[in-house]
């Protein structure tokens, strides 16, 4: 089987890229190890534990791909405020969408909701879908990539896109090198119901063990549900995972300083080891890495999938412009345009998240004093905070066409 372009991985990022190139005239094949089926959605069902904090730029991309409406009819949770504070001191900072005349800072959305809305669009498109396809071997064959699947089928393409996640088989089989390190922390994620409403606010407390985030979820008009991301050392995470629900809720409420009152209920928990990873190159001849296949960052600000959607928008823009000029898409000179635009931005975001994580883990008293003083100082600078909000919303910088207002 031959295609002009093969995308491996039909997660949020891979599916979005396929849709971004839907009208390019390219013969596109999207393959995934899963069934690529869409489940009926029950708005009253329990929340999926994995969620993303989608920026305004990501929303614009998903709207232009025709997926946002499908997400909105399922379940999205807007928030307009963010409250961050140091649990070891008095420093705090507050961000508001109103500071830049925006309605929301972003939306908390279950990953499954995003995925199913994209799959709905894919099933209505002319894009080739290959479900239950696990990549077993990969090699160069002339100017093409030759893919061998676990069931023996072979695929050929001049341009291969790796969108198959943090443990990318394409990246491994192609021999792409990465820089990576373990954060020595695990993230506990679940959904909880609290005594007080979240007020459509994203809350984040930096504890001695790691950051704890309460991200607002909407169950109809009910504002008592939050998605939590609790970063802790492996030993502490193991202890917390071993607690029964009531004991876990008590520990969680205490760690959160009871900002939303008692934690009444917690859904089943997931525990995810945290590891940062960045490919040394995003492109090779006829190959590009996007999303988590290229970079994974600390979930501190929920920026991972937003970086992935911007990868999609930039790569699609680069490929479409190259098509207009009659250039060979698999040429490294073409693909390097994508790398040049995305790598500096991704590295800057990764460095910022790493800096925050290290700053709030620092124990020396002078560092803690400076940290708290700095938070309070910046909180008193409306223009500085508005600049941060514009950046987070995707209202500034080198934005690709799909993400522009």
C-alpha positions in Angstrom: 0.0 0.0 0.0 1.4 3.4 -1.0 0.5 6.9 0.2 1.8 10.4 -0.4 1.9 10.9 3.4 1.5 8.5 6.3 0.8 9.7 9.8 1.5 7.1 12.5 -0.7 7.8 15.6 -4.3 8.9 15.5 -4.3 10.7 18.8 -5.3 14.3 19.2 -2.2 15.6 17.4 -2.0 13.1 14.5 -5.7 13.3 13.8 -5.5 17.1 13.8 -2.7 17.1 11.2 -4.6 14.7 8.9 -7.6 17.1 9.0 -5.4 20.1 8.5 -4.2 18.6 5.2 -7.6 17.2 4.2 -8.0 19.4 1.2 -4.3 19.4 0.1 -4.9 16.8 -2.7 -2.4 14.5 -1.0 -3.2 10.8 -0.6 -3.1 10.6 3.3 -3.1 7.5 5.4 -3.6 7.7 9.1 -2.8 4.6 11.1 -3.1 3.7 14.7 -2.9 0.7 17.0 -6.4 1.3 18.3 -9.8 0.6 16.7 -10.5 4.3 15.7 -14.1 4.0 16.8 -16.2 6.6 18.5 -18.1 5.9 21.6 -21.6 7.3 22.3 -21.1 10.1 24.8 -23.1 10.5 28.0 -22.9 14.0 29.4 -23.8 12.7 32.9 -21.1 10.0 32.8 -18.0 10.2 35.0 -15.1 12.3 33.8 -12.2 10.7 32.0 -9.1 11.1 34.2 -6.9 12.6 31.5 -7.7 16.2 30.5 -6.0 19.0 28.7 -6.1 22.8 29.3 -6.8 24.0 25.8 -5.6 27.6 25.0 -7.5 30.0 22.7 -5.0 29.2 20.0 -5.8 25.5 20.2 -9.5 26.3 20.2 -9.1 28.3 17.0 -7.2 25.4 15.4 -9.9 22.9 16.4 -12.7 25.2 15.2 -11.1 25.5 11.8 -10.7 21.8 11.6 -14.4 21.4 12.3 -14.0 19.6 15.6 -14.8 22.2 18.2 -18.6 22.0 17.7 -18.4 18.2 18.3 -16.5 18.9 21.5 -18.9 21.5 22.7 -21.9 19.2 22.3 -20.1 16.7 24.4 -18.5 18.5 27.4 -16.0 21.4 27.7 -15.3 23.4 30.8 -14.3 27.1 30.3 -12.4 29.0 33.0 -11.7 32.7 33.2 -9.4 33.0 36.3 -6.3 31.4 37.5 -5.0 31.5 41.1 -1.5 30.4 41.9 0.2 30.4 45.3 3.2 29.1 47.2 2.2 26.7 49.9 5.4 27.3 51.8 5.0 31.1 52.0 2.8 34.1 51.4 3.4 34.6 47.7 0.5 34.4 45.2 -0.6 35.6 41.8 -3.9 35.9 40.1 -4.6 36.0 36.3 -7.9 37.0 34.7 -9.2 36.8 31.1 -10.8 40.1 31.7 -7.3 41.7 31.9 -7.0 41.3 28.1 -10.7 41.7 27.4 -11.2 38.0 26.7 -14.1 35.8 27.9 -12.0 32.8 29.0 -8.4 31.9 29.7 -9.0 28.4 28.2 -11.1 25.3 28.5 -10.5 22.1 30.4 -11.5 19.2 28.2 -11.2 15.5 28.6 -8.8 14.0 26.1 -11.4 11.5 25.0 -13.8 14.3 24.1 -11.2 16.0 21.8 -10.2 12.6 20.3 -13.8 11.6 19.5 -14.7 14.9 18.0 -11.7 14.6 15.7 -12.5 11.0 14.8 -16.1 12.1 13.9 -14.6 14.5 11.4 -12.1 11.9 10.1 -14.8 9.4 9.4 -16.6 12.0 7.4 -13.5 12.9 5.4 -11.7 11.2 2.5 -8.6 10.5 4.6 -7.5 6.9 4.7 -7.8 5.3 8.2 -6.0 2.2 9.1 -7.1 1.0 12.6 -5.5 -1.8 14.7 -2.2 -1.3 12.9 0.9 -1.7 15.0 4.2 -0.7 13.5 6.8 -3.5 13.7 9.6 -2.5 11.4 10.8 0.7 9.6 13.5 1.2 7.0 14.5 3.4 4.1 13.8 2.0 0.7 15.2 4.3 -2.0 13.6 7.7 -1.4 10.7 6.2 0.6 10.0 4.8 4.0 8.9 1.2 4.1 6.7 0.3 7.1 6.0 -3.3 8.1 3.1 -3.8 10.4 2.7 -6.6 13.1 0.3 -8.5 10.8 2.8 -8.5 7.9 1.3 -5.7 5.8 3.7 -3.3 4.2 3.2 0.4 3.5 5.3 2.8 1.5 5.5 6.6 1.6 8.0 9.4 0.8 6.9 11.4 3.9 6.3 9.9 7.3 5.0 11.8 10.3 5.5 10.5 13.8 2.5 11.4 16.0 2.6 8.3 18.1 3.3 9.8 21.5 6.0 10.0 24.1 7.1 6.4 23.5 7.1 6.8 19.8 7.8 3.6 17.8 8.6 5.7 14.7 11.2 7.8 16.6 12.8 4.6 18.1 12.8 2.6 14.8 14.1 5.6 12.8 17.0 6.0 15.3 16.1 9.6 16.3 18.0 10.6 19.4 16.5 12.4 22.3 17.6 14.3 25.4 15.6 13.1 28.4 15.6 13.0 32.2 13.4 11.8 35.0 11.7 14.4 37.2 11.8 11.9 40.0 8.1 12.7 40.5 4.9 11.0 39.7 1.6 12.7 38.8 -1.6 11.5 40.4 -4.6 12.4 38.2 -8.3 11.9 38.9 -11.6 13.9 39.1 -13.0 15.0 42.5 -16.1 16.6 43.8 -15.6 19.5 46.2 -17.8 21.1 48.8 -17.5 24.6 47.3 -17.9 25.6 43.6 -14.6 26.2 41.7 -15.9 29.5 40.3 -14.6 28.6 36.9 -11.1 29.2 38.2 -7.9 27.1 37.7 -6.2 26.7 41.1 -2.6 25.7 41.6 -0.7 25.4 44.9 3.1 24.7 45.0 3.7 22.3 47.8 7.0 21.1 49.3 6.6 17.8 47.4 5.4 19.3 44.1 2.6 21.3 42.4 -1.0 20.5 43.0 -3.6 21.7 40.4 -7.4 21.8 40.7 -8.7 22.4 37.2 -12.4 23.3 36.9 -14.9 20.8 35.3 -18.5 21.4 34.4 -21.1 18.7 34.9 -24.0 20.6 33.3 -24.2 23.7 35.4 -22.6 22.0 38.4 -19.3 23.7 39.3 -18.2 21.4 42.1 -16.1 19.0 40.0 -12.4 19.4 39.4 -9.7 17.5 37.6 -6.6 17.2 39.8 -3.0 16.8 38.9 -0.9 16.1 42.0 2.9 15.9 41.6 4.7 14.0 44.3 7.8 11.9 44.9 7.5 8.3 43.9 7.3 7.1 47.6 4.7 9.7 48.5 2.7 9.0 45.3 2.8 5.3 46.2 1.5 6.1 49.7 -1.3 8.3 48.3 -2.3 5.7 45.8 -2.6 3.1 48.5 -5.1 5.1 50.5 -8.8 4.4 50.4 -11.1 7.1 48.9 -12.0 8.8 52.2 -8.4 9.0 53.4 -7.2 10.2 50.0 -9.8 12.9 50.0 -8.7 14.1 53.4 -5.1 14.2 52.4 -6.0 16.1 49.2 -8.1 18.6 51.0 -5.3 19.3 53.5 -2.7 19.6 50.7 -5.0 22.1 49.0 -5.5 24.1 52.2 -9.2 23.5 51.9 -9.6 26.3 49.3 -12.7 24.6 48.0 -13.8 23.1 51.3 -14.0 19.4 51.9 -13.2 17.0 49.0 -16.3 14.9 49.0 -15.5 12.3 46.4 -12.6 11.0 44.2 -12.9 8.9 41.1 -10.4 6.1 40.5 -6.8 7.5 40.4 -4.1 7.1 37.8 -0.4 7.5 38.7 1.9 8.6 35.9 5.7 8.8 36.1 7.0 12.3 34.9 9.8 12.4 32.4 10.9 15.2 30.2 12.0 14.3 26.7 13.1 16.4 23.7 14.2 15.1 20.3 17.5 16.5 19.2 16.1 17.0 15.7 12.4 17.1 14.7 13.1 16.2 11.1 15.1 13.7 9.0 14.9 13.1 5.3 11.2 12.3 4.7 10.4 12.3 8.4 9.0 14.7 10.9 8.2 14.3 14.6 5.3 16.2 16.1 3.6 16.5 19.5 4.8 14.2 22.3 6.9 12.2 19.8 9.1 15.3 19.6 8.8 16.8 23.1 7.2 16.0 26.4 7.1 18.6 29.2 6.1 18.8 32.9 2.3 19.0 33.2 2.8 22.1 35.3 0.6 24.4 33.2 -1.1 21.9 30.9 0.7 23.2 27.9 1.7 19.8 26.3 -1.2 19.4 23.9 -1.2 23.1 23.0 2.4 22.7 21.8 1.3 19.7 19.8 -1.5 21.6 18.1 0.8 24.4 17.2 3.2 21.8 15.7 0.3 20.6 13.6 -0.6 24.1 12.4 2.9 25.1 11.5 3.8 21.8 9.8 0.5 21.9 7.8 1.3 25.5 6.8 4.8 24.6 5.7 3.6 21.6 3.6 0.8 23.5 2.0 3.0 26.4 1.0 5.6 23.9 -0.4 2.9 22.3 -2.4 1.9 25.6 -3.9 5.6 26.2 -4.9 5.9 22.7 -6.4 8.6 21.6 -3.9 9.2 18.1 -2.8 7.6 17.7 0.6 10.0 15.1 1.9 13.0 17.3 1.2 14.8 18.2 4.4 15.0 21.8 3.3 11.2 21.9 3.4 10.8 20.1 6.7 13.5 22.1 8.3 11.2 25.2 8.0 8.9 23.5 10.4 11.7 22.7 12.8 13.1 26.2 12.7 9.8 27.7 13.7 8.7 25.2 16.4 11.9 24.1 18.2 12.8 27.5 19.7 9.2 28.0 21.0 9.0 24.5 22.4 12.4 24.7 24.0 11.5 28.1 25.6 8.3 26.6 27.0 10.1 23.6 28.3 12.8 25.8 29.9 10.1 28.0 31.6 8.3 25.0 33.0 11.6 23.5 34.2 12.5 26.8 35.8 9.2 27.0 37.6 9.5 23.5 38.8 13.0 23.9 40.1 12.2 27.3 41.7 9.3 26.0 43.7 11.3 22.9 44.8 14.1 25.1 46.1 14.5 24.9 49.9 17.0 27.6 51.0 15.3 30.3 52.9 16.6 33.2 50.8 15.3 31.5 47.6 11.9 30.9 49.2 11.8 34.6 50.4 12.7 35.9 46.9 10.2 33.5 45.3 7.3 34.8 47.4 8.4 38.4 47.1 8.6 38.0 43.3 5.1 36.4 43.1 3.6 39.3 45.0 5.6 41.9 43.1 4.5 40.5 39.7 0.9 40.2 41.0 1.0 44.0 41.4 2.0 44.6 37.7 -1.1 44.5 35.6 0.7 45.0 32.3 3.2 42.2 33.0 0.4 39.8 33.9 -1.6 40.8 30.8 1.5 40.0 28.6 1.6 36.6 30.2 -2.1 36.0 29.6 -1.8 37.1 26.0 1.1 34.6 25.5 -0.9 31.8 27.2 -4.0 32.5 25.1 -2.0 32.5 21.9 -2.8 36.1 21.1 0.9 37.1 20.4 4.0 35.7 18.8 4.6 33.9 15.5 1.3 32.2 15.1 0.5 29.9 12.2 -2.5 30.7 10.0 -4.8 28.1 11.6 -4.2 29.6 15.1 -4.7 33.3 14.2 -7.7 35.3 15.4 
